[in-house]
Amino acid sequence: MRVTWLLSYTTMDDAYYIIEYGSDVCKPIERDALLEKIGEYETTYIYRGKYDSNGKVR
């Protein structure tokens, strides 16, 4: 799993990418789909809050 952050004065957003077992392709995955796939295994760096038009709600 890879997490990418986009930070600016008005925007604070995240993007998630995953390399599944047996694959060599890194592909984007929606946050909710990622949480569904990994369950509670390791969620330290996964944002659990809400989003608006500028990304994460602060």
PDB file of N, CA, C, O and CB in Angstrom:
ATOM      1  N   MET A   1       0.852  -1.167   0.000  1.00  0.00           N
ATOM      2  CA  MET A   1       0.000   0.000   0.000  1.00  0.00           C
ATOM      3  C   MET A   1       0.896   1.228   0.000  1.00  0.00           C
ATOM      4  O   MET A   1       1.926   1.258   0.673  1.00  0.00           O
ATOM      5  CB  MET A   1      -0.968  -0.001   1.219  1.00  0.00           C
ATOM      6  N   ARG A   2       0.493   2.244  -0.764  1.00  0.00           N
ATOM      7  CA  ARG A   2       1.204   3.518  -0.777  1.00  0.00           C
ATOM      8  C   ARG A   2       0.186   4.630  -0.575  1.00  0.00           C
ATOM      9  O   ARG A   2      -0.902   4.588  -1.149  1.00  0.00           O
ATOM     10  CB  ARG A   2       1.999   3.716  -2.111  1.00  0.00           C
ATOM     11  N   VAL A   3       0.526   5.606   0.222  1.00  0.00           N
ATOM     12  CA  VAL A   3      -0.342   6.763   0.457  1.00  0.00           C
ATOM     13  C   VAL A   3       0.366   7.992  -0.093  1.00  0.00           C
ATOM     14  O   VAL A   3       1.541   8.215   0.196  1.00  0.00           O
ATOM     15  CB  VAL A   3      -0.680   6.936   1.986  1.00  0.00           C
ATOM     16  N   THR A   4      -0.346   8.790  -0.885  1.00  0.00           N
ATOM     17  CA  THR A   4       0.182  10.037  -1.422  1.00  0.00           C
ATOM     18  C   THR A   4      -0.682  11.166  -0.906  1.00  0.00           C
ATOM     19  O   THR A   4      -1.909  11.074  -0.927  1.00  0.00           O
ATOM     20  CB  THR A   4       0.222  10.023  -2.982  1.00  0.00           C
ATOM     21  N   TRP A   5      -0.042  12.244  -0.436  1.00  0.00           N
ATOM     22  CA  TRP A   5      -0.767  13.403   0.097  1.00  0.00           C
ATOM     23  C   TRP A   5      -0.599  14.580  -0.843  1.00  0.00           C
ATOM     24  O   TRP A   5       0.501  14.823  -1.341  1.00  0.00           O
ATOM     25  CB  TRP A   5      -0.270  13.770   1.519  1.00  0.00           C
ATOM     26  N   LEU A   6      -1.677  15.317  -1.093  1.00  0.00           N
ATOM     27  CA  LEU A   6      -1.666  16.565  -1.841  1.00  0.00           C
ATOM     28  C   LEU A   6      -2.006  17.669  -0.858  1.00  0.00           C
ATOM     29  O   LEU A   6      -3.119  17.724  -0.334  1.00  0.00           O
ATOM     30  CB  LEU A   6      -2.672  16.535  -3.051  1.00  0.00           C
ATOM     31  N   LEU A   7      -1.047  18.546  -0.610  1.00  0.00           N
ATOM     32  CA  LEU A   7      -1.246  19.616   0.360  1.00  0.00           C
ATOM     33  C   LEU A   7      -1.040  20.969  -0.304  1.00  0.00           C
ATOM     34  O   LEU A   7      -0.066  21.159  -1.032  1.00  0.00           O
ATOM     35  CB  LEU A   7      -0.292  19.453   1.555  1.00  0.00           C
ATOM     36  N   SER A   8      -1.947  21.912  -0.061  1.00  0.00           N
ATOM     37  CA  SER A   8      -1.805  23.298  -0.502  1.00  0.00           C
ATOM     38  C   SER A   8      -2.555  24.169   0.493  1.00  0.00           C
ATOM     39  O   SER A   8      -3.042  23.672   1.509  1.00  0.00           O
ATOM     40  CB  SER A   8      -2.348  23.505  -1.969  1.00  0.00           C
ATOM     41  N   TYR A   9      -2.650  25.453   0.213  1.00  0.00           N
ATOM     42  CA  TYR A   9      -3.347  26.359   1.131  1.00  0.00           C
ATOM     43  C   TYR A   9      -4.833  26.026   1.236  1.00  0.00           C
ATOM     44  O   TYR A   9      -5.436  26.223   2.291  1.00  0.00           O
ATOM     45  CB  TYR A   9      -3.174  27.806   0.675  1.00  0.00           C
ATOM     46  N   THR A  10      -5.429  25.523   0.156  1.00  0.00           N
ATOM     47  CA  THR A  10      -6.874  25.246   0.167  1.00  0.00           C
ATOM     48  C   THR A  10      -7.207  23.769   0.091  1.00  0.00           C
ATOM     49  O   THR A  10      -8.357  23.389   0.313  1.00  0.00           O
ATOM     50  CB  THR A  10      -7.535  25.952  -0.976  1.00  0.00           C
ATOM     51  N   THR A  11      -6.240  22.933  -0.215  1.00  0.00           N
ATOM     52  CA  THR A  11      -6.509  21.516  -0.446  1.00  0.00           C
ATOM     53  C   THR A  11      -5.659  20.637   0.457  1.00  0.00           C
ATOM     54  O   THR A  11      -4.470  20.891   0.650  1.00  0.00           O
ATOM     55  CB  THR A  11      -6.257  21.159  -1.904  1.00  0.00           C
ATOM     56  N   MET A  12      -6.267  19.625   0.995  1.00  0.00           N
ATOM     57  CA  MET A  12      -5.560  18.604   1.756  1.00  0.00           C
ATOM     58  C   MET A  12      -6.234  17.282   1.397  1.00  0.00           C
ATOM     59  O   MET A  12      -7.319  16.973   1.890  1.00  0.00           O
ATOM     60  CB  MET A  12      -5.593  18.890   3.328  1.00  0.00           C
ATOM     61  N   ASP A  13      -5.588  16.517   0.545  1.00  0.00           N
ATOM     62  CA  ASP A  13      -6.226  15.309   0.029  1.00  0.00           C
ATOM     63  C   ASP A  13      -5.236  14.155   0.032  1.00  0.00           C
ATOM     64  O   ASP A  13      -4.025  14.355   0.119  1.00  0.00           O
ATOM     65  CB  ASP A  13      -6.774  15.544  -1.391  1.00  0.00           C
ATOM     66  N   ASP A  14      -5.766  12.958  -0.063  1.00  0.00           N
ATOM     67  CA  ASP A  14      -4.949  11.765  -0.056  1.00  0.00           C
ATOM     68  C   ASP A  14      -5.338  10.874  -1.221  1.00  0.00           C
ATOM     69  O   ASP A  14      -6.453  10.957  -1.736  1.00  0.00           O
ATOM     70  CB  ASP A  14      -5.089  11.016   1.272  1.00  0.00           C
ATOM     71  N   ALA A  15      -4.408  10.021  -1.633  1.00  0.00           N
ATOM     72  CA  ALA A  15      -4.669   9.034  -2.674  1.00  0.00           C
ATOM     73  C   ALA A  15      -3.993   7.745  -2.237  1.00  0.00           C
ATOM     74  O   ALA A  15      -2.907   7.767  -1.659  1.00  0.00           O
ATOM     75  CB  ALA A  15      -4.150   9.514  -4.087  1.00  0.00           C
ATOM     76  N   TYR A  16      -4.637   6.630  -2.515  1.00  0.00           N
ATOM     77  CA  TYR A  16      -4.125   5.334  -2.089  1.00  0.00           C
ATOM     78  C   TYR A  16      -3.827   4.469  -3.303  1.00  0.00           C
ATOM     79  O   TYR A  16      -4.548   4.497  -4.300  1.00  0.00           O
ATOM     80  CB  TYR A  16      -5.127   4.630  -1.157  1.00  0.00           C
ATOM     81  N   TYR A  17      -2.751   3.700  -3.199  1.00  0.00           N
ATOM     82  CA  TYR A  17      -2.323   2.790  -4.261  1.00  0.00           C
ATOM     83  C   TYR A  17      -1.997   1.457  -3.614  1.00  0.00           C
ATOM     84  O   TYR A  17      -1.567   1.400  -2.462  1.00  0.00           O
ATOM     85  CB  TYR A  17      -1.087   3.357  -5.055  1.00  0.00           C
ATOM     86  N   ILE A  18      -2.207   0.381  -4.371  1.00  0.00           N
ATOM     87  CA  ILE A  18      -1.978  -0.945  -3.811  1.00  0.00           C
ATOM     88  C   ILE A  18      -1.282  -1.841  -4.838  1.00  0.00           C
ATOM     89  O   ILE A  18      -1.558  -1.762  -6.035  1.00  0.00           O
ATOM     90  CB  ILE A  18      -3.310  -1.577  -3.356  1.00  0.00           C
ATOM     91  N   ILE A  19      -0.396  -2.676  -4.362  1.00  0.00           N
ATOM     92  CA  ILE A  19       0.185  -3.743  -5.159  1.00  0.00           C
ATOM     93  C   ILE A  19      -0.300  -5.030  -4.506  1.00  0.00           C
ATOM     94  O   ILE A  19       0.085  -5.351  -3.382  1.00  0.00           O
ATOM     95  CB  ILE A  19       1.781  -3.658  -5.228  1.00  0.00           C
ATOM     96  N   GLU A  20      -1.133  -5.750  -5.208  1.00  0.00           N
ATOM     97  CA  GLU A  20      -1.698  -6.966  -4.630  1.00  0.00           C
ATOM     98  C   GLU A  20      -0.704  -8.118  -4.725  1.00  0.00           C
ATOM     99  O   GLU A  20       0.159  -8.133  -5.602  1.00  0.00           O
ATOM    100  CB  GLU A  20      -3.012  -7.338  -5.334  1.00  0.00           C
ATOM    101  N   TYR A  21      -0.828  -9.060  -3.836  1.00  0.00           N
ATOM    102  CA  TYR A  21       0.063 -10.210  -3.771  1.00  0.00           C
ATOM    103  C   TYR A  21       0.130 -10.904  -5.132  1.00  0.00           C
ATOM    104  O   TYR A  21      -0.901 -11.203  -5.733  1.00  0.00           O
ATOM    105  CB  TYR A  21      -0.404 -11.196  -2.683  1.00  0.00           C
ATOM    106  N   GLY A  22       1.334 -11.156  -5.606  1.00  0.00           N
ATOM    107  CA  GLY A  22       1.535 -11.843  -6.875  1.00  0.00           C
ATOM    108  C   GLY A  22       1.535 -10.920  -8.086  1.00  0.00           C
ATOM    109  O   GLY A  22       1.710 -11.380  -9.214  1.00  0.00           O
ATOM    110  N   SER A  23       1.341  -9.626  -7.866  1.00  0.00           N
ATOM    111  CA  SER A  23       1.309  -8.671  -8.965  1.00  0.00           C
ATOM    112  C   SER A  23       2.525  -7.764  -8.889  1.00  0.00           C
ATOM    113  O   SER A  23       3.111  -7.579  -7.822  1.00  0.00           O
ATOM    114  CB  SER A  23       0.009  -7.841  -8.936  1.00  0.00           C
ATOM    115  N   ASP A  24       2.900  -7.195 -10.039  1.00  0.00           N
ATOM    116  CA  ASP A  24       3.963  -6.194 -10.032  1.00  0.00           C
ATOM    117  C   ASP A  24       3.433  -4.841 -10.501  1.00  0.00           C
ATOM    118  O   ASP A  24       4.198  -3.970 -10.915  1.00  0.00           O
ATOM    119  CB  ASP A  24       5.132  -6.645 -10.923  1.00  0.00           C
ATOM    120  N   VAL A  25       2.110  -4.680 -10.430  1.00  0.00           N
ATOM    121  CA  VAL A  25       1.454  -3.456 -10.874  1.00  0.00           C
ATOM    122  C   VAL A  25       0.917  -2.680  -9.671  1.00  0.00           C
ATOM    123  O   VAL A  25       0.186  -3.225  -8.844  1.00  0.00           O
ATOM    124  CB  VAL A  25       0.314  -3.779 -11.863  1.00  0.00           C
ATOM    125  N   CYS A  26       1.285  -1.419  -9.586  1.00  0.00           N
ATOM    126  CA  CYS A  26       0.776  -0.533  -8.541  1.00  0.00           C
ATOM    127  C   CYS A  26      -0.424   0.198  -9.126  1.00  0.00           C
ATOM    128  O   CYS A  26      -0.282   0.933 -10.103  1.00  0.00           O
ATOM    129  CB  CYS A  26       1.882   0.479  -8.033  1.00  0.00           C
ATOM    130  N   LYS A  27      -1.610   0.003  -8.538  1.00  0.00           N
ATOM    131  CA  LYS A  27      -2.805   0.625  -9.096  1.00  0.00           C
ATOM    132  C   LYS A  27      -3.541   1.428  -8.030  1.00  0.00           C
ATOM    133  O   LYS A  27      -3.484   1.099  -6.845  1.00  0.00           O
ATOM    134  CB  LYS A  27      -3.734  -0.438  -9.697  1.00  0.00           C
ATOM    135  N   PRO A  28      -4.235   2.485  -8.459  1.00  0.00           N
ATOM    136  CA  PRO A  28      -4.995   3.295  -7.497  1.00  0.00           C
ATOM    137  C   PRO A  28      -6.174   2.513  -6.942  1.00  0.00           C
ATOM    138  O   PRO A  28      -6.743   1.653  -7.615  1.00  0.00           O
ATOM    139  CB  PRO A  28      -5.489   4.594  -8.154  1.00  0.00           C
ATOM    140  N   ILE A  29      -6.531   2.827  -5.698  1.00  0.00           N
ATOM    141  CA  ILE A  29      -7.674   2.194  -5.056  1.00  0.00           C
ATOM    142  C   ILE A  29      -8.373   3.252  -4.196  1.00  0.00           C
ATOM    143  O   ILE A  29      -7.718   4.045  -3.519  1.00  0.00           O
ATOM    144  CB  ILE A  29      -7.232   0.949  -4.194  1.00  0.00           C
ATOM    145  N   GLU A  30      -9.677   3.254  -4.231  1.00  0.00           N
ATOM    146  CA  GLU A  30     -10.446   4.184  -3.398  1.00  0.00           C
ATOM    147  C   GLU A  30     -10.261   3.827  -1.935  1.00  0.00           C
ATOM    148  O   GLU A  30     -10.088   2.658  -1.589  1.00  0.00           O
ATOM    149  CB  GLU A  30     -11.949   4.160  -3.776  1.00  0.00           C
ATOM    150  N   ARG A  31     -10.299   4.827  -1.087  1.00  0.00           N
ATOM    151  CA  ARG A  31     -10.093   4.617   0.342  1.00  0.00           C
ATOM    152  C   ARG A  31     -11.045   3.577   0.925  1.00  0.00           C
ATOM    153  O   ARG A  31     -10.612   2.698   1.669  1.00  0.00           O
ATOM    154  CB  ARG A  31     -10.255   5.923   1.081  1.00  0.00           C
ATOM    155  N   ASP A  32     -12.331   3.663   0.602  1.00  0.00           N
ATOM    156  CA  ASP A  32     -13.302   2.728   1.163  1.00  0.00           C
ATOM    157  C   ASP A  32     -13.068   1.306   0.665  1.00  0.00           C
ATOM    158  O   ASP A  32     -13.249   0.352   1.421  1.00  0.00           O
ATOM    159  CB  ASP A  32     -14.716   3.172   0.819  1.00  0.00           C
ATOM    160  N   ALA A  33     -12.672   1.151  -0.589  1.00  0.00           N
ATOM    161  CA  ALA A  33     -12.367  -0.177  -1.131  1.00  0.00           C
ATOM    162  C   ALA A  33     -11.129  -0.760  -0.453  1.00  0.00           C
ATOM    163  O   ALA A  33     -11.065  -1.962  -0.195  1.00  0.00           O
ATOM    164  CB  ALA A  33     -12.155  -0.105  -2.660  1.00  0.00           C
ATOM    165  N   LEU A  34     -10.150   0.092  -0.168  1.00  0.00           N
ATOM    166  CA  LEU A  34      -8.948  -0.352   0.531  1.00  0.00           C
ATOM    167  C   LEU A  34      -9.288  -0.831   1.938  1.00  0.00           C
ATOM    168  O   LEU A  34      -8.828  -1.891   2.364  1.00  0.00           O
ATOM    169  CB  LEU A  34      -7.912   0.779   0.591  1.00  0.00           C
ATOM    170  N   LEU A  35     -10.088  -0.055   2.657  1.00  0.00           N
ATOM    171  CA  LEU A  35     -10.481  -0.453   4.011  1.00  0.00           C
ATOM    172  C   LEU A  35     -11.246  -1.767   4.000  1.00  0.00           C
ATOM    173  O   LEU A  35     -11.066  -2.605   4.884  1.00  0.00           O
ATOM    174  CB  LEU A  35     -11.331   0.639   4.663  1.00  0.00           C
ATOM    175  N   GLU A  36     -12.097  -1.946   3.003  1.00  0.00           N
ATOM    176  CA  GLU A  36     -12.862  -3.188   2.881  1.00  0.00           C
ATOM    177  C   GLU A  36     -11.929  -4.370   2.624  1.00  0.00           C
ATOM    178  O   GLU A  36     -12.131  -5.457   3.165  1.00  0.00           O
ATOM    179  CB  GLU A  36     -13.902  -3.074   1.747  1.00  0.00           C
ATOM    180  N   LYS A  37     -10.919  -4.153   1.804  1.00  0.00           N
ATOM    181  CA  LYS A  37      -9.992  -5.221   1.431  1.00  0.00           C
ATOM    182  C   LYS A  37      -9.100  -5.647   2.601  1.00  0.00           C
ATOM    183  O   LYS A  37      -8.881  -6.841   2.803  1.00  0.00           O
ATOM    184  CB  LYS A  37      -9.127  -4.771   0.261  1.00  0.00           C
ATOM    185  N   ILE A  38      -8.582  -4.683   3.377  1.00  0.00           N
ATOM    186  CA  ILE A  38      -7.628  -5.044   4.434  1.00  0.00           C
ATOM    187  C   ILE A  38      -8.262  -5.146   5.812  1.00  0.00           C
ATOM    188  O   ILE A  38      -7.611  -5.599   6.753  1.00  0.00           O
ATOM    189  CB  ILE A  38      -6.516  -4.038   4.478  1.00  0.00           C
ATOM    190  N   GLY A  39      -9.504  -4.740   5.951  1.00  0.00           N
ATOM    191  CA  GLY A  39     -10.162  -4.824   7.250  1.00  0.00           C
ATOM    192  C   GLY A  39      -9.444  -3.968   8.275  1.00  0.00           C
ATOM    193  O   GLY A  39      -9.078  -2.830   7.980  1.00  0.00           O
ATOM    194  N   GLU A  40      -9.239  -4.483   9.453  1.00  0.00           N
ATOM    195  CA  GLU A  40      -8.566  -3.748  10.523  1.00  0.00           C
ATOM    196  C   GLU A  40      -7.089  -4.114  10.637  1.00  0.00           C
ATOM    197  O   GLU A  40      -6.446  -3.793  11.637  1.00  0.00           O
ATOM    198  CB  GLU A  40      -9.259  -4.009  11.844  1.00  0.00           C
ATOM    199  N   TYR A  41      -6.549  -4.784   9.618  1.00  0.00           N
ATOM    200  CA  TYR A  41      -5.171  -5.274   9.682  1.00  0.00           C
ATOM    201  C   TYR A  41      -4.172  -4.164   9.991  1.00  0.00           C
ATOM    202  O   TYR A  41      -3.447  -4.256  10.981  1.00  0.00           O
ATOM    203  CB  TYR A  41      -4.800  -5.943   8.375  1.00  0.00           C
ATOM    204  N   GLU A  42      -4.116  -3.125   9.174  1.00  0.00           N
ATOM    205  CA  GLU A  42      -3.193  -2.013   9.405  1.00  0.00           C
ATOM    206  C   GLU A  42      -3.794  -0.763   8.790  1.00  0.00           C
ATOM    207  O   GLU A  42      -3.762  -0.577   7.574  1.00  0.00           O
ATOM    208  CB  GLU A  42      -1.777  -2.307   8.807  1.00  0.00           C
ATOM    209  N   THR A  43      -4.341   0.090   9.643  1.00  0.00           N
ATOM    210  CA  THR A  43      -5.026   1.276   9.138  1.00  0.00           C
ATOM    211  C   THR A  43      -4.443   2.576   9.689  1.00  0.00           C
ATOM    212  O   THR A  43      -5.090   3.622   9.633  1.00  0.00           O
ATOM    213  CB  THR A  43      -6.494   1.198   9.476  1.00  0.00           C
ATOM    214  N   THR A  44      -3.239   2.511  10.212  1.00  0.00           N
ATOM    215  CA  THR A  44      -2.621   3.671  10.839  1.00  0.00           C
ATOM    216  C   THR A  44      -2.582   4.886   9.916  1.00  0.00           C
ATOM    217  O   THR A  44      -2.863   6.001  10.356  1.00  0.00           O
ATOM    218  CB  THR A  44      -1.224   3.326  11.284  1.00  0.00           C
ATOM    219  N   TYR A  45      -2.239   4.690   8.651  1.00  0.00           N
ATOM    220  CA  TYR A  45      -2.041   5.804   7.733  1.00  0.00           C
ATOM    221  C   TYR A  45      -3.228   6.026   6.788  1.00  0.00           C
ATOM    222  O   TYR A  45      -3.108   6.762   5.809  1.00  0.00           O
ATOM    223  CB  TYR A  45      -0.793   5.574   6.926  1.00  0.00           C
ATOM    224  N   ILE A  46      -4.353   5.405   7.071  1.00  0.00           N
ATOM    225  CA  ILE A  46      -5.548   5.560   6.240  1.00  0.00           C
ATOM    226  C   ILE A  46      -6.494   6.539   6.929  1.00  0.00           C
ATOM    227  O   ILE A  46      -6.908   6.330   8.070  1.00  0.00           O
ATOM    228  CB  ILE A  46      -6.251   4.182   5.991  1.00  0.00           C
ATOM    229  N   TYR A  47      -6.823   7.599   6.219  1.00  0.00           N
ATOM    230  CA  TYR A  47      -7.713   8.629   6.753  1.00  0.00           C
ATOM    231  C   TYR A  47      -9.114   8.060   6.937  1.00  0.00           C
ATOM    232  O   TYR A  47      -9.649   7.426   6.027  1.00  0.00           O
ATOM    233  CB  TYR A  47      -7.747   9.862   5.819  1.00  0.00           C
ATOM    234  N   ARG A  48      -9.712   8.279   8.101  1.00  0.00           N
ATOM    235  CA  ARG A  48     -11.034   7.734   8.427  1.00  0.00           C
ATOM    236  C   ARG A  48     -12.134   8.791   8.444  1.00  0.00           C
ATOM    237  O   ARG A  48     -13.300   8.461   8.659  1.00  0.00           O
ATOM    238  CB  ARG A  48     -10.984   7.050   9.767  1.00  0.00           C
ATOM    239  N   GLY A  49     -11.782  10.054   8.219  1.00  0.00           N
ATOM    240  CA  GLY A  49     -12.749  11.143   8.304  1.00  0.00           C
ATOM    241  C   GLY A  49     -13.538  11.356   7.028  1.00  0.00           C
ATOM    242  O   GLY A  49     -13.592  10.489   6.156  1.00  0.00           O
ATOM    243  N   LYS A  50     -14.151  12.537   6.935  1.00  0.00           N
ATOM    244  CA  LYS A  50     -14.992  12.891   5.799  1.00  0.00           C
ATOM    245  C   LYS A  50     -14.215  13.740   4.796  1.00  0.00           C
ATOM    246  O   LYS A  50     -13.173  14.311   5.118  1.00  0.00           O
ATOM    247  CB  LYS A  50     -16.245  13.639   6.272  1.00  0.00           C
ATOM    248  N   TYR A  51     -14.747  13.810   3.566  1.00  0.00           N
ATOM    249  CA  TYR A  51     -14.184  14.609   2.497  1.00  0.00           C
ATOM    250  C   TYR A  51     -15.181  15.657   2.033  1.00  0.00           C
ATOM    251  O   TYR A  51     -16.392  15.469   2.150  1.00  0.00           O
ATOM    252  CB  TYR A  51     -13.763  13.723   1.332  1.00  0.00           C
ATOM    253  N   ASP A  52     -14.663  16.770   1.504  1.00  0.00           N
ATOM    254  CA  ASP A  52     -15.502  17.757   0.828  1.00  0.00           C
ATOM    255  C   ASP A  52     -14.834  18.094  -0.504  1.00  0.00           C
ATOM    256  O   ASP A  52     -13.953  17.356  -0.946  1.00  0.00           O
ATOM    257  CB  ASP A  52     -15.705  19.051   1.713  1.00  0.00           C
ATOM    258  N   SER A  53     -15.231  19.190  -1.154  1.00  0.00           N
ATOM    259  CA  SER A  53     -14.681  19.522  -2.466  1.00  0.00           C
ATOM    260  C   SER A  53     -13.198  19.873  -2.445  1.00  0.00           C
ATOM    261  O   SER A  53     -12.557  19.880  -3.496  1.00  0.00           O
ATOM    262  CB  SER A  53     -15.443  20.661  -3.049  1.00  0.00           C
ATOM    263  N   ASN A  54     -12.642  20.161  -1.281  1.00  0.00           N
ATOM    264  CA  ASN A  54     -11.208  20.451  -1.143  1.00  0.00           C
ATOM    265  C   ASN A  54     -10.409  19.277  -0.597  1.00  0.00           C
ATOM    266  O   ASN A  54      -9.233  19.427  -0.268  1.00  0.00           O
ATOM    267  CB  ASN A  54     -11.013  21.643  -0.242  1.00  0.00           C
ATOM    268  N   GLY A  55     -11.028  18.126  -0.500  1.00  0.00           N
ATOM    269  CA  GLY A  55     -10.330  16.957   0.033  1.00  0.00           C
ATOM    270  C   GLY A  55     -10.795  16.654   1.445  1.00  0.00           C
ATOM    271  O   GLY A  55     -11.994  16.629   1.726  1.00  0.00           O
ATOM    272  N   LYS A  56      -9.832  16.422   2.335  1.00  0.00           N
ATOM    273  CA  LYS A  56     -10.154  16.073   3.710  1.00  0.00           C
ATOM    274  C   LYS A  56     -10.812  17.238   4.445  1.00  0.00           C
ATOM    275  O   LYS A  56     -10.393  18.386   4.299  1.00  0.00           O
ATOM    276  CB  LYS A  56      -8.898  15.636   4.445  1.00  0.00           C
ATOM    277  N   VAL A  57     -11.826  16.944   5.221  1.00  0.00           N
ATOM    278  CA  VAL A  57     -12.466  17.968   6.056  1.00  0.00           C
ATOM    279  C   VAL A  57     -11.592  18.145   7.286  1.00  0.00           C
ATOM    280  O   VAL A  57     -11.298  17.189   8.004  1.00  0.00           O
ATOM    281  CB  VAL A  57     -13.951  17.569   6.454  1.00  0.00           C
ATOM    282  N   ARG A  58     -11.181  19.394   7.516  1.00  0.00           N
ATOM    283  CA  ARG A  58     -10.276  19.665   8.641  1.00  0.00           C
ATOM    284  C   ARG A  58     -11.051  19.983   9.883  1.00  0.00           C
ATOM    285  O   ARG A  58     -10.460  20.238  10.932  1.00  0.00           O
ATOM    286  CB  ARG A  58      -9.330  20.810   8.318  1.00  0.00           C
TER     287      ARG A  58
END
